[in-house]
Amino acid sequence: MKNKIKEIRKKMGITQEQLAKECGVVRQTISCIENNKYDPTLELAFKISVILKVKVDELFIYGEI
């Protein structure tokens, strides 16, 4: 599952560190999510969506099944 977190975060002028702090995780977690090396839990995905002010389904791109 790919995501648009980095793109949206940068448009909002938020650093990985700031996003991580607001989500209660370390910066490396955000980096891994943005680089598609880690899929966030539903709870974390919803936290990110609230902070970035988008619907959770707008953050993620689902590949073909």
mmJSON file of the N, C-alpha and C atoms, coordinates in Angstrom:
{"data_MODEL":{"atom_site":{
"group_PDB":["ATOM","ATOM","ATOM","ATOM","ATOM","ATOM","ATOM","ATOM","ATOM","ATOM","ATOM","ATOM","ATOM","ATOM","ATOM","ATOM","ATOM","ATOM","ATOM","ATOM","ATOM","ATOM","ATOM","ATOM","ATOM","ATOM","ATOM","ATOM","ATOM","ATOM","ATOM","ATOM","ATOM","ATOM","ATOM","ATOM","ATOM","ATOM","ATOM","ATOM","ATOM","ATOM","ATOM","ATOM","ATOM","ATOM","ATOM","ATOM","ATOM","ATOM","ATOM","ATOM","ATOM","ATOM","ATOM","ATOM","ATOM","ATOM","ATOM","ATOM","ATOM","ATOM","ATOM","ATOM","ATOM","ATOM","ATOM","ATOM","ATOM","ATOM","ATOM","ATOM","ATOM","ATOM","ATOM","ATOM","ATOM","ATOM","ATOM","ATOM","ATOM","ATOM","ATOM","ATOM","ATOM","ATOM","ATOM","ATOM","ATOM","ATOM","ATOM","ATOM","ATOM","ATOM","ATOM","ATOM","ATOM","ATOM","ATOM","ATOM","ATOM","ATOM","ATOM","ATOM","ATOM","ATOM","ATOM","ATOM","ATOM","ATOM","ATOM","ATOM","ATOM","ATOM","ATOM","ATOM","ATOM","ATOM","ATOM","ATOM","ATOM","ATOM","ATOM","ATOM","ATOM","ATOM","ATOM","ATOM","ATOM","ATOM","ATOM","ATOM","ATOM","ATOM","ATOM","ATOM","ATOM","ATOM","ATOM","ATOM","ATOM","ATOM","ATOM","ATOM","ATOM","ATOM","ATOM","ATOM","ATOM","ATOM","ATOM","ATOM","ATOM","ATOM","ATOM","ATOM","ATOM","ATOM","ATOM","ATOM","ATOM","ATOM","ATOM","ATOM","ATOM","ATOM","ATOM","ATOM","ATOM","ATOM","ATOM","ATOM","ATOM","ATOM","ATOM","ATOM","ATOM","ATOM","ATOM","ATOM","ATOM","ATOM","ATOM","ATOM","ATOM","ATOM","ATOM","ATOM","ATOM","ATOM","ATOM","ATOM","ATOM","ATOM","ATOM"],
"id":[1,2,3,4,5,6,7,8,9,10,11,12,13,14,15,16,17,18,19,20,21,22,23,24,25,26,27,28,29,30,31,32,33,34,35,36,37,38,39,40,41,42,43,44,45,46,47,48,49,50,51,52,53,54,55,56,57,58,59,60,61,62,63,64,65,66,67,68,69,70,71,72,73,74,75,76,77,78,79,80,81,82,83,84,85,86,87,88,89,90,91,92,93,94,95,96,97,98,99,100,101,102,103,104,105,106,107,108,109,110,111,112,113,114,115,116,117,118,119,120,121,122,123,124,125,126,127,128,129,130,131,132,133,134,135,136,137,138,139,140,141,142,143,144,145,146,147,148,149,150,151,152,153,154,155,156,157,158,159,160,161,162,163,164,165,166,167,168,169,170,171,172,173,174,175,176,177,178,179,180,181,182,183,184,185,186,187,188,189,190,191,192,193,194,195],
"type_symbol":["N","C","C","N","C","C","N","C","C","N","C","C","N","C","C","N","C","C","N","C","C","N","C","C","N","C","C","N","C","C","N","C","C","N","C","C","N","C","C","N","C","C","N","C","C","N","C","C","N","C","C","N","C","C","N","C","C","N","C","C","N","C","C","N","C","C","N","C","C","N","C","C","N","C","C","N","C","C","N","C","C","N","C","C","N","C","C","N","C","C","N","C","C","N","C","C","N","C","C","N","C","C","N","C","C","N","C","C","N","C","C","N","C","C","N","C","C","N","C","C","N","C","C","N","C","C","N","C","C","N","C","C","N","C","C","N","C","C","N","C","C","N","C","C","N","C","C","N","C","C","N","C","C","N","C","C","N","C","C","N","C","C","N","C","C","N","C","C","N","C","C","N","C","C","N","C","C","N","C","C","N","C","C","N","C","C","N","C","C","N","C","C","N","C","C"],
"label_atom_id":["N","CA","C","N","CA","C","N","CA","C","N","CA","C","N","CA","C","N","CA","C","N","CA","C","N","CA","C","N","CA","C","N","CA","C","N","CA","C","N","CA","C","N","CA","C","N","CA","C","N","CA","C","N","CA","C","N","CA","C","N","CA","C","N","CA","C","N","CA","C","N","CA","C","N","CA","C","N","CA","C","N","CA","C","N","CA","C","N","CA","C","N","CA","C","N","CA","C","N","CA","C","N","CA","C","N","CA","C","N","CA","C","N","CA","C","N","CA","C","N","CA","C","N","CA","C","N","CA","C","N","CA","C","N","CA","C","N","CA","C","N","CA","C","N","CA","C","N","CA","C","N","CA","C","N","CA","C","N","CA","C","N","CA","C","N","CA","C","N","CA","C","N","CA","C","N","CA","C","N","CA","C","N","CA","C","N","CA","C","N","CA","C","N","CA","C","N","CA","C","N","CA","C","N","CA","C","N","CA","C","N","CA","C","N","CA","C","N","CA","C","N","CA","C","N","CA","C"],
"label_alt_id":[null,null,null,null,null,null,null,null,null,null,null,null,null,null,null,null,null,null,null,null,null,null,null,null,null,null,null,null,null,null,null,null,null,null,null,null,null,null,null,null,null,null,null,null,null,null,null,null,null,null,null,null,null,null,null,null,null,null,null,null,null,null,null,null,null,null,null,null,null,null,null,null,null,null,null,null,null,null,null,null,null,null,null,null,null,null,null,null,null,null,null,null,null,null,null,null,null,null,null,null,null,null,null,null,null,null,null,null,null,null,null,null,null,null,null,null,null,null,null,null,null,null,null,null,null,null,null,null,null,null,null,null,null,null,null,null,null,null,null,null,null,null,null,null,null,null,null,null,null,null,null,null,null,null,null,null,null,null,null,null,null,null,null,null,null,null,null,null,null,null,null,null,null,null,null,null,null,null,null,null,null,null,null,null,null,null,null,null,null,null,null,null,null,null,null],
"label_comp_id":["MET","MET","MET","LYS","LYS","LYS","ASN","ASN","ASN","LYS","LYS","LYS","ILE","ILE","ILE","LYS","LYS","LYS","GLU","GLU","GLU","ILE","ILE","ILE","ARG","ARG","ARG","LYS","LYS","LYS","LYS","LYS","LYS","MET","MET","MET","GLY","GLY","GLY","ILE","ILE","ILE","THR","THR","THR","GLN","GLN","GLN","GLU","GLU","GLU","GLN","GLN","GLN","LEU","LEU","LEU","ALA","ALA","ALA","LYS","LYS","LYS","GLU","GLU","GLU","CYS","CYS","CYS","GLY","GLY","GLY","VAL","VAL","VAL","VAL","VAL","VAL","ARG","ARG","ARG","GLN","GLN","GLN","THR","THR","THR","ILE","ILE","ILE","SER","SER","SER","CYS","CYS","CYS","ILE","ILE","ILE","GLU","GLU","GLU","ASN","ASN","ASN","ASN","ASN","ASN","LYS","LYS","LYS","TYR","TYR","TYR","ASP","ASP","ASP","PRO","PRO","PRO","THR","THR","THR","LEU","LEU","LEU","GLU","GLU","GLU","LEU","LEU","LEU","ALA","ALA","ALA","PHE","PHE","PHE","LYS","LYS","LYS","ILE","ILE","ILE","SER","SER","SER","VAL","VAL","VAL","ILE","ILE","ILE","LEU","LEU","LEU","LYS","LYS","LYS","VAL","VAL","VAL","LYS","LYS","LYS","VAL","VAL","VAL","ASP","ASP","ASP","GLU","GLU","GLU","LEU","LEU","LEU","PHE","PHE","PHE","ILE","ILE","ILE","TYR","TYR","TYR","GLY","GLY","GLY","GLU","GLU","GLU","ILE","ILE","ILE"],
"label_asym_id":["A","A","A","A","A","A","A","A","A","A","A","A","A","A","A","A","A","A","A","A","A","A","A","A","A","A","A","A","A","A","A","A","A","A","A","A","A","A","A","A","A","A","A","A","A","A","A","A","A","A","A","A","A","A","A","A","A","A","A","A","A","A","A","A","A","A","A","A","A","A","A","A","A","A","A","A","A","A","A","A","A","A","A","A","A","A","A","A","A","A","A","A","A","A","A","A","A","A","A","A","A","A","A","A","A","A","A","A","A","A","A","A","A","A","A","A","A","A","A","A","A","A","A","A","A","A","A","A","A","A","A","A","A","A","A","A","A","A","A","A","A","A","A","A","A","A","A","A","A","A","A","A","A","A","A","A","A","A","A","A","A","A","A","A","A","A","A","A","A","A","A","A","A","A","A","A","A","A","A","A","A","A","A","A","A","A","A","A","A","A","A","A","A","A","A"],
"label_entity_id":["1","1","1","1","1","1","1","1","1","1","1","1","1","1","1","1","1","1","1","1","1","1","1","1","1","1","1","1","1","1","1","1","1","1","1","1","1","1","1","1","1","1","1","1","1","1","1","1","1","1","1","1","1","1","1","1","1","1","1","1","1","1","1","1","1","1","1","1","1","1","1","1","1","1","1","1","1","1","1","1","1","1","1","1","1","1","1","1","1","1","1","1","1","1","1","1","1","1","1","1","1","1","1","1","1","1","1","1","1","1","1","1","1","1","1","1","1","1","1","1","1","1","1","1","1","1","1","1","1","1","1","1","1","1","1","1","1","1","1","1","1","1","1","1","1","1","1","1","1","1","1","1","1","1","1","1","1","1","1","1","1","1","1","1","1","1","1","1","1","1","1","1","1","1","1","1","1","1","1","1","1","1","1","1","1","1","1","1","1","1","1","1","1","1","1"],
"label_seq_id":[1,1,1,2,2,2,3,3,3,4,4,4,5,5,5,6,6,6,7,7,7,8,8,8,9,9,9,10,10,10,11,11,11,12,12,12,13,13,13,14,14,14,15,15,15,16,16,16,17,17,17,18,18,18,19,19,19,20,20,20,21,21,21,22,22,22,23,23,23,24,24,24,25,25,25,26,26,26,27,27,27,28,28,28,29,29,29,30,30,30,31,31,31,32,32,32,33,33,33,34,34,34,35,35,35,36,36,36,37,37,37,38,38,38,39,39,39,40,40,40,41,41,41,42,42,42,43,43,43,44,44,44,45,45,45,46,46,46,47,47,47,48,48,48,49,49,49,50,50,50,51,51,51,52,52,52,53,53,53,54,54,54,55,55,55,56,56,56,57,57,57,58,58,58,59,59,59,60,60,60,61,61,61,62,62,62,63,63,63,64,64,64,65,65,65],
"pdbx_PDB_ins_code":[null,null,null,null,null,null,null,null,null,null,null,null,null,null,null,null,null,null,null,null,null,null,null,null,null,null,null,null,null,null,null,null,null,null,null,null,null,null,null,null,null,null,null,null,null,null,null,null,null,null,null,null,null,null,null,null,null,null,null,null,null,null,null,null,null,null,null,null,null,null,null,null,null,null,null,null,null,null,null,null,null,null,null,null,null,null,null,null,null,null,null,null,null,null,null,null,null,null,null,null,null,null,null,null,null,null,null,null,null,null,null,null,null,null,null,null,null,null,null,null,null,null,null,null,null,null,null,null,null,null,null,null,null,null,null,null,null,null,null,null,null,null,null,null,null,null,null,null,null,null,null,null,null,null,null,null,null,null,null,null,null,null,null,null,null,null,null,null,null,null,null,null,null,null,null,null,null,null,null,null,null,null,null,null,null,null,null,null,null,null,null,null,null,null,null],
"Cartn_x":[0.857,0.0,0.904,0.713,1.494,0.694,1.378,0.686,1.156,0.384,0.678,1.055,1.453,1.719,2.818,3.927,5.045,4.61,3.907,3.442,2.532,1.577,0.637,1.334,2.204,2.94,3.79,4.498,5.356,4.54,3.387,2.526,2.075,1.906,1.462,2.625,3.86,5.032,5.326,4.973,5.195,6.382,7.303,8.44,8.04,8.869,8.635,8.661,9.571,9.697,8.427,7.875,6.649,5.479,5.35,4.27,4.416,5.639,5.892,5.529,5.929,5.645,4.138,3.409,1.951,1.265,1.878,1.303,1.747,2.781,3.289,4.191,4.903,5.848,7.189,8.198,9.504,9.531,10.444,10.552,10.806,11.572,11.882,10.618,9.621,8.354,7.7,7.657,7.065,7.856,9.183,10.03,9.744,9.637,9.36,7.98,7.004,5.663,5.704,6.346,6.413,7.143,8.107,8.896,8.351,7.111,6.403,7.138,7.867,8.564,7.782,6.721,5.93,4.511,3.534,2.135,1.695,1.166,0.765,-0.461,-0.613,-1.829,-2.994,-4.197,-5.374,-5.385,-5.052,-5.033,-4.062,-2.862,-1.867,-2.294,-2.859,-3.333,-4.387,-5.287,-6.312,-5.71,-4.713,-4.035,-3.383,-2.692,-2.026,-3.053,-4.167,-5.191,-5.774,-5.964,-6.485,-5.473,-4.216,-3.169,-3.002,-3.064,-2.89,-4.196,-5.281,-6.59,-7.116,-6.963,-7.523,-8.195,-9.07,-9.689,-8.63,-8.741,-7.737,-7.624,-8.74,-8.655,-7.991,-7.784,-7.065,-5.555,-5.116,-3.692,-3.067,-3.877,-3.335,-3.821,-2.924,-3.209,-3.152,-4.263,-4.337,-4.035,-3.139,-2.768,-3.853,-3.637,-4.6,-4.569,-5.716,-5.819,-5.569],
"Cartn_y":[-1.17,0.0,1.235,2.089,3.323,4.452,5.56,6.662,8.016,9.039,10.415,11.266,10.635,11.365,12.4,12.008,12.936,14.151,13.903,14.975,15.959,15.441,16.291,17.007,16.285,16.864,18.042,17.863,18.939,20.151,19.909,21.025,21.846,21.174,21.86,22.476,22.21,22.765,22.111,20.839,20.1,19.158,19.133,18.217,16.832,15.857,14.502,14.524,15.273,15.358,15.926,16.975,17.57,16.598,15.928,14.964,13.815,13.333,12.235,12.622,13.81,14.274,14.35,14.899,15.014,13.646,12.66,11.319,10.439,10.881,10.087,8.943,9.141,8.135,8.824,8.032,8.607,8.979,9.876,10.349,9.206,8.214,7.09,6.337,6.303,5.647,6.368,7.687,8.475,8.268,8.259,8.04,6.683,5.647,4.307,4.232,4.895,4.909,5.617,6.789,7.562,6.806,5.98,5.226,3.819,3.605,2.341,1.119,1.32,0.21,-0.303,0.425,0.071,0.577,-0.268,0.145,0.518,1.731,2.153,1.384,1.353,0.789,1.703,1.198,2.036,3.27,3.082,4.21,5.291,4.888,5.855,6.488,5.714,6.258,7.339,7.105,8.106,9.344,9.161,10.316,11.171,10.522,11.254,11.999,11.362,12.01,13.236,13.164,14.318,15.464,15.151,16.182,16.821,15.998,16.524,17.035,16.921,17.46,16.894,15.572,14.873,13.601,13.049,11.77,10.687,9.689,8.628,7.932,7.773,7.106,7.964,9.253,10.116,9.989,9.406,9.261,8.065,7.043,5.778,5.429,4.843,4.418,2.902,2.295,0.842,0.317,-0.66,-1.253,-2.169,-2.647,-3.569,-4.89,-5.494,-6.771,-7.907],
"Cartn_z":[0.0,0.0,0.0,-0.964,-1.046,-0.411,-0.138,0.504,-0.005,0.331,-0.072,1.136,2.223,3.46,3.269,2.656,2.464,1.652,0.567,-0.322,0.435,1.163,1.898,3.045,3.746,4.877,4.417,3.307,2.795,2.354,1.71,1.295,2.491,3.631,4.845,5.622,5.19,5.857,7.2,7.313,8.56,8.357,9.318,9.231,9.725,9.394,9.902,11.433,11.989,13.448,14.078,13.495,14.018,13.935,12.795,12.618,13.604,13.749,14.682,16.111,16.518,17.878,18.127,17.167,17.323,17.33,16.657,16.599,17.766,18.475,19.588,19.155,18.04,17.55,17.288,16.959,16.614,15.134,14.783,13.397,12.42,12.841,11.973,11.55,12.421,12.077,10.911,10.977,9.884,8.6,8.705,7.537,6.904,7.711,7.187,6.524,7.115,6.522,5.17,5.14,3.894,2.783,3.165,2.184,1.951,2.391,2.167,2.705,3.805,4.455,5.661,6.007,7.191,6.982,7.221,7.157,8.569,8.745,10.081,10.578,11.885,12.466,12.074,12.207,11.92,12.817,14.076,15.012,14.552,14.155,13.691,12.373,11.477,10.198,10.435,11.383,11.693,12.347,13.21,13.825,12.743,11.818,10.733,9.898,9.593,8.772,9.461,10.761,11.514,11.482,11.724,11.744,10.369,9.318,7.955,7.347,8.112,7.729,6.407,6.265,5.112,5.611,4.786,5.138,5.032,5.898,5.915,4.564,3.842,2.545,1.467,1.746,0.807,0.977,2.093,2.373,1.656,1.42,0.935,-0.462,-1.246,-2.602,-2.608,-2.911,-2.91,-4.305,-4.385,-5.66,-6.181,-7.382,-7.974,-7.225,-7.1,-6.38,-7.337],
"occupancy":[1.0,1.0,1.0,1.0,1.0,1.0,1.0,1.0,1.0,1.0,1.0,1.0,1.0,1.0,1.0,1.0,1.0,1.0,1.0,1.0,1.0,1.0,1.0,1.0,1.0,1.0,1.0,1.0,1.0,1.0,1.0,1.0,1.0,1.0,1.0,1.0,1.0,1.0,1.0,1.0,1.0,1.0,1.0,1.0,1.0,1.0,1.0,1.0,1.0,1.0,1.0,1.0,1.0,1.0,1.0,1.0,1.0,1.0,1.0,1.0,1.0,1.0,1.0,1.0,1.0,1.0,1.0,1.0,1.0,1.0,1.0,1.0,1.0,1.0,1.0,1.0,1.0,1.0,1.0,1.0,1.0,1.0,1.0,1.0,1.0,1.0,1.0,1.0,1.0,1.0,1.0,1.0,1.0,1.0,1.0,1.0,1.0,1.0,1.0,1.0,1.0,1.0,1.0,1.0,1.0,1.0,1.0,1.0,1.0,1.0,1.0,1.0,1.0,1.0,1.0,1.0,1.0,1.0,1.0,1.0,1.0,1.0,1.0,1.0,1.0,1.0,1.0,1.0,1.0,1.0,1.0,1.0,1.0,1.0,1.0,1.0,1.0,1.0,1.0,1.0,1.0,1.0,1.0,1.0,1.0,1.0,1.0,1.0,1.0,1.0,1.0,1.0,1.0,1.0,1.0,1.0,1.0,1.0,1.0,1.0,1.0,1.0,1.0,1.0,1.0,1.0,1.0,1.0,1.0,1.0,1.0,1.0,1.0,1.0,1.0,1.0,1.0,1.0,1.0,1.0,1.0,1.0,1.0,1.0,1.0,1.0,1.0,1.0,1.0,1.0,1.0,1.0,1.0,1.0,1.0],
"B_iso_or_equiv":[0.0,0.0,0.0,0.0,0.0,0.0,0.0,0.0,0.0,0.0,0.0,0.0,0.0,0.0,0.0,0.0,0.0,0.0,0.0,0.0,0.0,0.0,0.0,0.0,0.0,0.0,0.0,0.0,0.0,0.0,0.0,0.0,0.0,0.0,0.0,0.0,0.0,0.0,0.0,0.0,0.0,0.0,0.0,0.0,0.0,0.0,0.0,0.0,0.0,0.0,0.0,0.0,0.0,0.0,0.0,0.0,0.0,0.0,0.0,0.0,0.0,0.0,0.0,0.0,0.0,0.0,0.0,0.0,0.0,0.0,0.0,0.0,0.0,0.0,0.0,0.0,0.0,0.0,0.0,0.0,0.0,0.0,0.0,0.0,0.0,0.0,0.0,0.0,0.0,0.0,0.0,0.0,0.0,0.0,0.0,0.0,0.0,0.0,0.0,0.0,0.0,0.0,0.0,0.0,0.0,0.0,0.0,0.0,0.0,0.0,0.0,0.0,0.0,0.0,0.0,0.0,0.0,0.0,0.0,0.0,0.0,0.0,0.0,0.0,0.0,0.0,0.0,0.0,0.0,0.0,0.0,0.0,0.0,0.0,0.0,0.0,0.0,0.0,0.0,0.0,0.0,0.0,0.0,0.0,0.0,0.0,0.0,0.0,0.0,0.0,0.0,0.0,0.0,0.0,0.0,0.0,0.0,0.0,0.0,0.0,0.0,0.0,0.0,0.0,0.0,0.0,0.0,0.0,0.0,0.0,0.0,0.0,0.0,0.0,0.0,0.0,0.0,0.0,0.0,0.0,0.0,0.0,0.0,0.0,0.0,0.0,0.0,0.0,0.0,0.0,0.0,0.0,0.0,0.0,0.0],
"pdbx_formal_charge":[null,null,null,null,null,null,null,null,null,null,null,null,null,null,null,null,null,null,null,null,null,null,null,null,null,null,null,null,null,null,null,null,null,null,null,null,null,null,null,null,null,null,null,null,null,null,null,null,null,null,null,null,null,null,null,null,null,null,null,null,null,null,null,null,null,null,null,null,null,null,null,null,null,null,null,null,null,null,null,null,null,null,null,null,null,null,null,null,null,null,null,null,null,null,null,null,null,null,null,null,null,null,null,null,null,null,null,null,null,null,null,null,null,null,null,null,null,null,null,null,null,null,null,null,null,null,null,null,null,null,null,null,null,null,null,null,null,null,null,null,null,null,null,null,null,null,null,null,null,null,null,null,null,null,null,null,null,null,null,null,null,null,null,null,null,null,null,null,null,null,null,null,null,null,null,null,null,null,null,null,null,null,null,null,null,null,null,null,null,null,null,null,null,null,null],
"auth_seq_id":[1,1,1,2,2,2,3,3,3,4,4,4,5,5,5,6,6,6,7,7,7,8,8,8,9,9,9,10,10,10,11,11,11,12,12,12,13,13,13,14,14,14,15,15,15,16,16,16,17,17,17,18,18,18,19,19,19,20,20,20,21,21,21,22,22,22,23,23,23,24,24,24,25,25,25,26,26,26,27,27,27,28,28,28,29,29,29,30,30,30,31,31,31,32,32,32,33,33,33,34,34,34,35,35,35,36,36,36,37,37,37,38,38,38,39,39,39,40,40,40,41,41,41,42,42,42,43,43,43,44,44,44,45,45,45,46,46,46,47,47,47,48,48,48,49,49,49,50,50,50,51,51,51,52,52,52,53,53,53,54,54,54,55,55,55,56,56,56,57,57,57,58,58,58,59,59,59,60,60,60,61,61,61,62,62,62,63,63,63,64,64,64,65,65,65],
"auth_comp_id":["MET","MET","MET","LYS","LYS","LYS","ASN","ASN","ASN","LYS","LYS","LYS","ILE","ILE","ILE","LYS","LYS","LYS","GLU","GLU","GLU","ILE","ILE","ILE","ARG","ARG","ARG","LYS","LYS","LYS","LYS","LYS","LYS","MET","MET","MET","GLY","GLY","GLY","ILE","ILE","ILE","THR","THR","THR","GLN","GLN","GLN","GLU","GLU","GLU","GLN","GLN","GLN","LEU","LEU","LEU","ALA","ALA","ALA","LYS","LYS","LYS","GLU","GLU","GLU","CYS","CYS","CYS","GLY","GLY","GLY","VAL","VAL","VAL","VAL","VAL","VAL","ARG","ARG","ARG","GLN","GLN","GLN","THR","THR","THR","ILE","ILE","ILE","SER","SER","SER","CYS","CYS","CYS","ILE","ILE","ILE","GLU","GLU","GLU","ASN","ASN","ASN","ASN","ASN","ASN","LYS","LYS","LYS","TYR","TYR","TYR","ASP","ASP","ASP","PRO","PRO","PRO","THR","THR","THR","LEU","LEU","LEU","GLU","GLU","GLU","LEU","LEU","LEU","ALA","ALA","ALA","PHE","PHE","PHE","LYS","LYS","LYS","ILE","ILE","ILE","SER","SER","SER","VAL","VAL","VAL","ILE","ILE","ILE","LEU","LEU","LEU","LYS","LYS","LYS","VAL","VAL","VAL","LYS","LYS","LYS","VAL","VAL","VAL","ASP","ASP","ASP","GLU","GLU","GLU","LEU","LEU","LEU","PHE","PHE","PHE","ILE","ILE","ILE","TYR","TYR","TYR","GLY","GLY","GLY","GLU","GLU","GLU","ILE","ILE","ILE"],
"auth_asym_id":["A","A","A","A","A","A","A","A","A","A","A","A","A","A","A","A","A","A","A","A","A","A","A","A","A","A","A","A","A","A","A","A","A","A","A","A","A","A","A","A","A","A","A","A","A","A","A","A","A","A","A","A","A","A","A","A","A","A","A","A","A","A","A","A","A","A","A","A","A","A","A","A","A","A","A","A","A","A","A","A","A","A","A","A","A","A","A","A","A","A","A","A","A","A","A","A","A","A","A","A","A","A","A","A","A","A","A","A","A","A","A","A","A","A","A","A","A","A","A","A","A","A","A","A","A","A","A","A","A","A","A","A","A","A","A","A","A","A","A","A","A","A","A","A","A","A","A","A","A","A","A","A","A","A","A","A","A","A","A","A","A","A","A","A","A","A","A","A","A","A","A","A","A","A","A","A","A","A","A","A","A","A","A","A","A","A","A","A","A","A","A","A","A","A","A"],
"auth_atom_id":["N","CA","C","N","CA","C","N","CA","C","N","CA","C","N","CA","C","N","CA","C","N","CA","C","N","CA","C","N","CA","C","N","CA","C","N","CA","C","N","CA","C","N","CA","C","N","CA","C","N","CA","C","N","CA","C","N","CA","C","N","CA","C","N","CA","C","N","CA","C","N","CA","C","N","CA","C","N","CA","C","N","CA","C","N","CA","C","N","CA","C","N","CA","C","N","CA","C","N","CA","C","N","CA","C","N","CA","C","N","CA","C","N","CA","C","N","CA","C","N","CA","C","N","CA","C","N","CA","C","N","CA","C","N","CA","C","N","CA","C","N","CA","C","N","CA","C","N","CA","C","N","CA","C","N","CA","C","N","CA","C","N","CA","C","N","CA","C","N","CA","C","N","CA","C","N","CA","C","N","CA","C","N","CA","C","N","CA","C","N","CA","C","N","CA","C","N","CA","C","N","CA","C","N","CA","C","N","CA","C","N","CA","C","N","CA","C","N","CA","C","N","CA","C","N","CA","C"],
"pdbx_PDB_model_num":[1,1,1,1,1,1,1,1,1,1,1,1,1,1,1,1,1,1,1,1,1,1,1,1,1,1,1,1,1,1,1,1,1,1,1,1,1,1,1,1,1,1,1,1,1,1,1,1,1,1,1,1,1,1,1,1,1,1,1,1,1,1,1,1,1,1,1,1,1,1,1,1,1,1,1,1,1,1,1,1,1,1,1,1,1,1,1,1,1,1,1,1,1,1,1,1,1,1,1,1,1,1,1,1,1,1,1,1,1,1,1,1,1,1,1,1,1,1,1,1,1,1,1,1,1,1,1,1,1,1,1,1,1,1,1,1,1,1,1,1,1,1,1,1,1,1,1,1,1,1,1,1,1,1,1,1,1,1,1,1,1,1,1,1,1,1,1,1,1,1,1,1,1,1,1,1,1,1,1,1,1,1,1,1,1,1,1,1,1,1,1,1,1,1,1]
}}}
